[in-house]
Amino acid sequence: MERWAAWDLAGKGACDYAPCLPWKAQAAQAVKWRGWGGGKHGAQALDWYKIVFELIDLRSFSNLWYWIMLGVVWSMASHWVLGVPFDMIVRARRHGGQTQQDLETLVRINTQRMLFITRTAGLWLVTVGCFVISVLAVLGFWYGIEFSQALLLLLFPLMLLFALSLRQARLIEAGAGQGEALHQRLRRHRFGTQVLGMVAIFITSLFGMWQNMQIGFPH
C-alpha cells in the first residue's frame, strides 16, 4: 500500500504516463491490482496500455505521425490549386485545345461552388472558425495542452489558405477565368500556397523543437 501511495503522489496514471487515467478511477484500480497480483496476465495488460499510449501519443510534437501528416497536408494543398491538379494546369498550358477548355470549366465549377458557399453561409463559417481557433489557443497556450497547440499550428495556416483561395476565386469570377490570365492567377496562387506552407512548417518545427527541449530538459 505504501508503494501505491507513492505512485499516486508521483502524479502518474494507470499506464505510467501523466495523460492516463488516475489511479483513483475504478477501472484503473482494477487494472492496477491485476497488474500487481495477476502475474503474467497482469503484466501483459499493463504492457498493452503502454503500447497504446505510445502509438497514440498526446505529445504531438514528439509523434512522427504528426509531422508526416503536416507534410502531406501542405503537399496536397500545393498540388491541388483551387481544386485543380497541377499536372492538368501544366498540360493545358502546353497543349491548349480541349485540355484548356477542361481546365477553364473545372476552375469555373470549383470557384463558383466556393463563392456560393461563402455567400450563403459565410457568416457561420467565420463564426465557427473563430470559435475553434479561440478554443484551441486557450487550451494550448493558457492551459498548456500540447495537442491543442499542434492542431492550432495546423489549422490556422489552412484558414489563411482558404482566405487566399477565396480572393483568387473572386478575381477569376471578375474576368480572369480564361486563357493566359487564368494561368497567371493559378501560378500566383500556387506560389503563395507554397510560401505559406514553408512558413507554417518552419514555425511549427521551431515551436515543436522548443517544446521537445522543454520536456527533455525540465527546469
C-alpha positions in Angstrom: 0.0 0.0 0.0 2.9 2.4 0.7 4.1 1.7 -2.8 0.8 2.6 -4.4 0.6 5.7 -2.3 4.0 6.8 -3.5 2.9 6.2 -7.1 -0.3 8.2 -6.6 1.7 11.2 -5.2 4.0 11.0 -8.3 1.0 12.0 -10.4 1.3 9.1 -12.8 -1.7 7.4 -14.4 -2.8 3.8 -14.9 -0.3 3.3 -17.8 2.6 5.0 -16.0 2.1 8.2 -18.1 0.7 11.5 -16.9 -2.2 11.8 -19.5 -3.6 8.4 -18.4 -6.5 7.8 -16.1 -5.7 8.5 -12.4 -5.2 5.6 -10.1 -8.3 6.6 -8.1 -10.6 5.6 -11.0 -12.3 2.2 -10.5 -11.2 0.8 -13.9 -7.6 1.9 -13.2 -7.8 0.3 -9.7 -8.9 -3.0 -11.3 -6.1 -2.9 -13.8 -3.6 -1.9 -11.1 -4.5 -4.8 -8.8 -4.5 -7.2 -11.8 -1.0 -6.0 -12.7 0.1 -6.4 -9.1 -1.4 -9.8 -8.3 -2.3 -11.3 -11.7 1.2 -12.5 -12.6 1.9 -12.9 -16.3 -1.6 -11.8 -17.4 -1.5 -8.6 -15.3 1.9 -7.7 -16.8 0.5 -8.2 -20.3 -2.5 -6.0 -19.6 -0.2 -3.1 -18.5 2.1 -3.7 -21.5 -0.9 -3.2 -23.8 -1.7 0.1 -22.1 1.8 1.3 -22.6 1.8 0.2 -26.3 -1.5 2.0 -26.9 -0.3 5.3 -25.3 3.0 5.1 -27.2 1.2 4.8 -30.5 -1.4 7.5 -29.6 0.9 10.0 -28.1 -0.8 13.2 -26.8 2.6 14.9 -27.0 2.1 15.6 -30.7 5.4 17.3 -31.4 7.3 14.2 -30.5 5.0 12.0 -32.6 6.3 11.0 -36.0 2.7 10.7 -37.4 2.0 14.4 -36.8 5.0 15.5 -38.9 4.1 13.1 -41.7 0.5 14.5 -41.7 1.8 18.1 -41.7 4.0 17.4 -44.8 1.2 15.5 -46.6 -1.4 18.3 -45.9 0.8 21.0 -47.4 1.9 18.8 -50.3 -1.7 18.2 -51.2 -2.5 21.8 -50.8 0.2 22.9 -53.2 -0.8 20.2 -55.7 -4.5 21.0 -55.8 -4.8 24.6 -56.9 -8.4 25.8 -56.4 -9.4 22.1 -56.6 -7.5 21.6 -59.9 -4.5 19.2 -60.0 -1.3 21.0 -61.0 -0.4 18.5 -63.7 -3.6 19.4 -65.5 -2.6 23.1 -65.4 0.7 22.2 -67.0 -0.9 20.1 -69.7 -3.4 22.8 -70.5 -0.6 25.4 -70.8 1.5 23.2 -73.1 -1.2 21.7 -75.4 -4.2 24.0 -75.2 -7.3 23.0 -77.1 -9.7 20.6 -75.3 -7.4 20.4 -72.3 -7.5 24.2 -71.8 -11.3 24.1 -72.1 -11.5 21.4 -69.5 -9.3 23.4 -67.2 -11.4 26.5 -67.5 -14.6 24.5 -66.9 -13.2 22.8 -63.8 -11.9 26.1 -62.4 -15.2 27.8 -63.0 -17.1 25.0 -61.3 -14.8 25.0 -58.2 -14.7 28.8 -57.9 -18.5 29.1 -58.3 -19.0 26.4 -55.7 -16.6 28.1 -53.2 -18.2 31.5 -53.7 -21.7 30.1 -53.4 -20.9 28.5 -50.0 -19.2 31.7 -48.7 -22.1 33.9 -49.8 -24.8 31.7 -48.3 -23.0 30.5 -45.1 -20.0 32.8 -44.9 -21.0 34.3 -41.5 -21.4 30.8 -40.0 -18.1 29.7 -41.4 -16.3 32.7 -39.9 -18.1 32.3 -36.5 -17.3 28.6 -36.3 -13.7 29.1 -37.5 -13.0 31.8 -35.0 -14.6 29.8 -32.2 -12.4 26.7 -32.9 -9.3 28.8 -33.2 -10.0 30.6 -30.0 -10.7 27.4 -28.1 -7.5 25.8 -29.4 -5.5 28.9 -28.5 -6.8 29.0 -24.9 -6.4 25.3 -24.4 -3.0 25.3 -26.0 -1.3 28.4 -24.6 -3.2 29.1 -21.4 -3.7 25.5 -20.2 -0.6 24.2 -21.9 -2.2 21.3 -23.8 0.2 20.2 -26.5 -2.4 18.5 -28.6 -4.3 21.8 -28.9 -1.1 23.6 -29.8 -0.4 21.2 -32.6 -3.9 21.4 -34.0 -3.8 25.2 -33.9 -0.5 25.3 -35.8 -2.0 23.0 -38.4 -5.5 24.6 -38.8 -4.7 28.3 -38.6 -2.5 28.4 -41.7 -5.1 26.4 -43.6 -7.7 29.0 -42.7 -5.3 31.6 -44.2 -5.0 29.5 -47.3 -8.8 29.3 -47.6 -8.9 33.2 -47.5 -6.3 33.3 -50.3 -8.3 30.8 -52.3 -11.4 32.9 -51.8 -9.7 36.0 -53.0 -8.4 34.2 -56.2 -11.9 32.8 -56.8 -13.3 36.4 -56.8 -10.7 37.6 -59.1 -11.3 34.8 -61.5 -15.0 35.4 -61.4 -14.4 39.1 -62.2 -12.8 38.3 -65.5 -9.6 36.3 -65.1 -11.1 32.9 -65.9 -9.8 32.2 -69.4 -6.5 31.9 -71.3 -3.3 33.4 -70.0 -4.9 35.4 -67.3 -6.2 32.2 -65.7 -2.8 30.5 -65.9 -1.3 33.6 -64.2 -3.8 33.5 -61.4 -3.3 29.8 -60.8 0.5 30.1 -60.8 0.4 33.0 -58.3 -1.9 31.1 -56.1 0.2 28.0 -56.1 3.3 30.1 -55.3 1.5 31.8 -52.5 0.4 28.4 -51.2 4.0 27.1 -51.2 5.3 30.1 -49.4 2.6 29.9 -46.8 3.3 26.2 -46.3 7.0 26.7 -45.9 6.5 29.4 -43.3 3.9 27.3 -41.5 6.2 24.2 -41.4 9.1 26.3 -40.3 7.3 27.9 -37.4 5.7 24.6 -36.4 9.2 22.9 -36.5 10.7 25.6 -34.3 7.9 25.5 -31.8 7.9 21.7 -31.8 11.7 21.6 -31.2 11.3 24.1 -28.4 8.5 22.0 -26.8 10.6 18.8 -27.0 13.5 20.5 -25.4 11.3 21.8 -22.6 10.1 18.2 -22.0 13.6 16.7 -22.4 15.3 19.2 -20.1 12.8 20.3 -17.4 13.6 23.3 -15.3 
